[in-house]
């Protein structure tokens, strides 16, 4: 970390994959679009993956951990809302 007297290296991983080792989030979104799972199952999959990523980053003992991906979460919320609206027609 940096102080007034010196600055040492800071480790971080800003581009850490957030869709799962086997692209679980992508598959869950596609299953939701196809009607094979509901919004609750999609949200549960996303929550489990977030927890897994946070544990992995914590266990790596990094100095800086990404604080979330609001652009992805916002996009997912829009997609869920759009799919719900289309199903209601």
Secondary structure, 3 states (H helix, E strand, C coil): CECCCCECCCCECCCCCCCCCCCHHHHHHHHHHCCCCCHHHHHHHHHHHHHHHHHHHHHCCCCECCCCCHHHHHHHHHHHHHHHHHHHC
